[in-house]
Amino acid sequence: MLIDGKKTSDEIKAEIAATVDEMVRQGQKRPHLAAILVGHDGGSETYVANKVKACEQCGFTSTLIRYEDSVTEDELLEAIDRMNHDTDVDGFIVQLPLPKHISEQRIIEAIDYRKDVDGFHPVNVGRMMIGLPCFLPATPAGILELLKRHGIETRGAECVVLGRSNIVGKPVAALMMQKAVPGDATVTVCHSATRNLKDICRSADIIIAALGSPEFVKADMVKPGAVVIDVGTTRVPDPTRKKGFRLCGDVDFAAVEPICSWITPVPGGVGPMTIVSLMKNTLLAARHDIYPA
């Protein structure tokens, strides 16, 4: 069966909008999300535009701050410092990737962890690892929300995570291991040095593919009835499309879909949930539900 991330995200945005309406009726200010975008990367432009649109649907105030690729690291750090001290901004993100002359880790660590709605700051990552309240990274949080809302059992399940990135692979593995619902899974993290990868995948009840390698997961890697979560989103050239490309996931969807019990499409699966998770974090920040004012 298809896991419809777009439909689920629309339901959550409606829930958030209702909460914001109630906040405004009670005299509270609207949640305010700001985004810093450097350069003109096509993927980043699309992601940020979708985030701004989601803010409108949720009833948030949004601010987009743009810089050219030539911006210096110090200039970017100054902008972050202004966001940190702007009392009207509840949360903000710096859209990744950044130009090579800028240290992404230094930028992430400069963000006030209480406004780090991307969930990348070491304070939030550390709190997540030991099960304390924090801003969860948006994509892993979106994956767990999909599993929860579709009633997919994770307790005791064998879960294989393909990829070990700080943004998806590592945090989703940590969340799937934790004593929670969803969670309580036995997790194996696979990567480029993993041996017997096909055999490991075939033992999985749940596969979470986050490699960025188009159609890497083939039918012979998936056992019948498994749940497949496809995080990958790669632009593949396609002259038949108006834009000249199509979005392709890490899973060979056409071959795998008949085998599994549940699967996310690309696009329309995990992507919309990533954005709505950012909205949820912004709402938490505005309400001071995790870090008191």
C-alpha positions in Angstrom: 0.0 0.0 0.0 1.1 3.6 -0.7 2.1 5.8 2.2 0.7 9.2 1.1 3.0 11.8 2.6 1.3 14.7 0.9 -2.1 13.8 2.3 -0.7 13.2 5.8 1.2 16.5 5.7 -1.9 18.4 4.7 -3.8 16.9 7.6 -1.0 18.0 10.0 -0.8 21.5 8.5 -4.6 21.8 9.1 -4.1 20.8 12.7 -1.3 23.3 13.2 -3.4 26.1 11.5 -6.2 25.4 14.0 -3.8 25.7 16.9 -2.4 28.9 15.6 -5.9 30.4 15.1 -6.6 29.6 18.8 -3.3 31.2 19.8 -4.1 34.4 17.9 -7.6 34.4 19.5 -6.0 34.3 22.9 -3.9 37.3 22.0 -0.6 35.4 21.4 1.6 36.3 18.4 1.8 34.2 15.3 4.7 31.8 15.1 7.5 33.3 13.1 9.9 31.1 11.0 12.9 32.7 9.2 15.1 31.1 6.6 18.5 32.1 5.3 19.2 31.1 1.7 22.7 31.4 0.2 23.1 31.3 -3.5 20.8 29.9 -6.2 20.9 26.1 -5.9 17.8 24.8 -7.7 17.0 22.2 -5.0 17.5 24.7 -2.2 15.3 27.3 -4.0 12.5 24.7 -4.3 12.8 23.6 -0.7 12.7 27.1 0.7 9.8 28.1 -1.5 7.9 25.1 -0.2 8.7 26.0 3.4 7.4 29.6 2.8 4.2 28.2 1.3 3.8 25.8 4.3 4.1 28.8 6.6 1.2 30.5 4.9 -0.9 27.3 5.2 -0.1 27.0 8.9 -0.8 30.7 9.6 2.8 31.5 10.4 4.8 34.6 9.7 7.8 33.9 7.5 10.9 35.8 6.6 13.4 34.9 3.8 16.9 36.4 3.9 18.9 35.9 0.8 22.7 36.1 0.2 24.8 35.5 -2.9 27.4 32.7 -3.1 30.1 35.3 -2.4 28.9 35.9 1.2 31.7 35.4 3.7 31.4 33.1 6.7 31.7 36.1 9.0 28.8 37.9 7.3 26.7 34.8 7.6 27.6 34.4 11.3 26.6 38.1 11.8 23.2 37.3 10.3 22.7 34.3 12.5 23.6 36.4 15.6 20.9 38.9 14.6 18.4 36.0 14.3 19.4 34.7 17.6 18.7 38.0 19.3 15.5 38.9 17.3 12.7 38.3 19.9 10.1 38.2 17.1 11.7 35.2 15.4 10.8 31.9 17.1 12.9 29.7 14.9 15.1 29.9 11.9 17.0 27.7 9.5 20.1 28.1 7.3 19.4 26.1 4.2 22.0 23.6 3.4 24.2 23.0 1.4 26.4 26.0 1.7 29.3 27.2 -0.5 32.5 25.3 0.1 34.3 28.3 1.7 31.8 28.3 4.6 32.0 25.7 7.4 28.5 24.2 7.7 29.3 22.8 11.2 30.5 26.3 12.4 27.2 27.8 11.1 25.1 25.1 12.7 26.8 25.6 16.1 26.3 29.3 15.9 22.5 29.0 15.9 20.8 29.3 19.3 19.7 25.8 20.0 16.4 27.1 21.3 15.7 28.4 17.8 17.3 25.5 16.0 14.1 24.2 14.4 16.1 22.1 11.9 17.3 20.0 14.9 21.0 20.0 13.8 22.6 21.8 16.8 24.8 19.5 18.9 22.6 20.3 22.0 19.4 19.1 20.2 21.3 16.1 18.7 22.6 15.1 22.1 19.3 15.5 23.8 17.7 13.4 21.1 20.3 10.6 21.6 19.4 10.3 25.3 15.7 10.7 24.8 15.2 14.2 26.2 12.7 16.7 24.7 14.3 18.6 21.8 13.7 19.8 18.3 14.0 16.6 16.2 15.6 16.7 12.8 12.8 17.2 10.3 13.2 14.2 8.0 13.6 11.6 10.7 10.7 13.1 12.6 8.5 13.0 9.5 9.4 9.3 8.9 8.3 8.4 12.4 5.1 10.4 12.0 4.3 8.5 8.8 4.8 5.1 10.6 2.7 6.2 13.5 -0.2 7.6 11.5 -0.3 4.5 9.3 -0.4 2.2 12.2 2.9 0.4 11.2 4.2 -1.7 14.0 7.8 -1.0 14.9 8.2 -2.7 18.3 10.5 -5.6 17.9 10.8 -5.0 14.2 14.1 -5.5 12.3 14.9 -2.1 10.8 17.6 -1.5 8.3 18.8 2.1 7.7 20.7 2.6 4.5 22.9 5.7 5.0 24.7 7.2 7.9 24.3 11.0 7.4 24.0 13.3 10.3 20.7 14.7 8.8 18.9 11.4 8.2 20.7 8.1 8.7 22.1 8.5 12.2 19.2 10.3 13.8 16.5 8.0 12.3 18.4 5.0 13.6 18.6 6.5 17.1 14.9 7.3 17.1 13.8 3.9 15.8 15.9 2.3 18.7 14.4 4.4 21.5 11.8 3.0 23.9 8.9 4.8 22.3 6.1 4.5 19.8 7.2 4.4 17.0 10.5 2.9 18.1 11.6 -0.2 20.0 13.0 -1.6 16.8 16.3 -3.5 16.4 18.3 -1.3 14.0 21.1 -2.1 11.6 22.8 0.9 9.9 24.4 0.1 6.6 26.7 2.2 4.5 29.4 2.0 1.8 31.6 -0.4 3.8 28.8 -2.8 4.7 29.3 -6.4 3.7 26.5 -8.7 2.6 24.2 -5.7 2.2 21.6 -7.6 0.1 21.3 -10.3 2.8 21.0 -7.8 5.6 18.3 -5.9 3.7 16.3 -9.1 3.0 16.1 -9.7 6.8 14.4 -6.3 7.4 10.8 -5.7 8.3 11.4 -2.0 7.7 13.9 -0.5 5.2 14.7 3.2 5.4 16.7 4.2 2.4 18.6 7.4 2.7 21.6 7.1 0.4 21.0 9.6 -2.4 21.6 6.9 -4.9 18.8 6.6 -7.5 17.0 3.2 -7.6 19.7 1.5 -5.4 17.2 -0.7 -3.6 16.1 -3.5 -6.0 13.4 -6.1 -5.7 15.9 -8.8 -4.6 16.9 -6.8 -1.6 13.3 -6.6 -0.1 11.5 -9.5 1.6 7.8 -9.9 0.9 5.7 -7.8 3.2 8.4 -5.4 4.3 7.8 -1.7 4.8 10.0 0.5 2.6 10.6 4.2 3.4 12.3 6.0 0.5 14.1 9.2 1.6 16.2 9.7 -1.5 15.4 12.6 -3.9 17.8 12.9 -6.8 17.2 14.9 -10.0 17.7 12.5 -12.9 17.8 14.0 -16.5 14.6 13.3 -18.4 14.2 15.1 -21.8 10.5 14.1 -21.8 9.8 16.4 -18.8 9.2 20.1 -19.1 12.0 20.9 -16.6 14.4 18.4 -18.2 14.6 16.2 -15.1 12.5 14.0 -12.8 12.8 13.2 -9.1 14.0 9.7 -8.4 14.2 8.0 -5.1 16.7 5.5 -3.7 14.2 2.6 -4.3 13.3 1.0 -7.7 9.7 1.8 -7.0 8.1 -0.1 -9.9 9.9 -3.3 -9.0 9.7 -3.1 -5.2 6.1 -1.8 -4.8 4.4 -5.2 -5.6 6.5 -6.9 -3.0 6.2 -4.7 0.1 3.3 -4.1 2.4 3.8 -0.3 2.5 6.0 2.0 0.5 6.5 5.8 0.2 6.6 7.3 -3.3 9.0 9.9 -4.6 7.9 12.6 -4.8 5.0 12.8 -2.4 6.2 10.6 0.4 8.8 11.7 2.9 9.4 15.1 1.3 6.2 16.8 2.4 6.6 15.3 5.9 10.1 16.9 6.2 8.5 20.3 5.7 5.6 19.8 8.0 8.0 18.5 10.7 9.8 21.9 10.5 6.4 23.6 11.0 5.8 21.5 14.1 9.2 22.4 15.5 8.4 26.1 14.8 5.1 25.8 16.7 6.9 24.1 19.6 9.4 27.0 19.6 6.7 29.7 19.5 4.9 28.0 22.4 8.1 27.4 24.4 7.0 23.8 24.8 10.6 22.4 24.9 12.7 25.3 26.1 10.9 27.7 28.4 11.2 31.4 27.6 
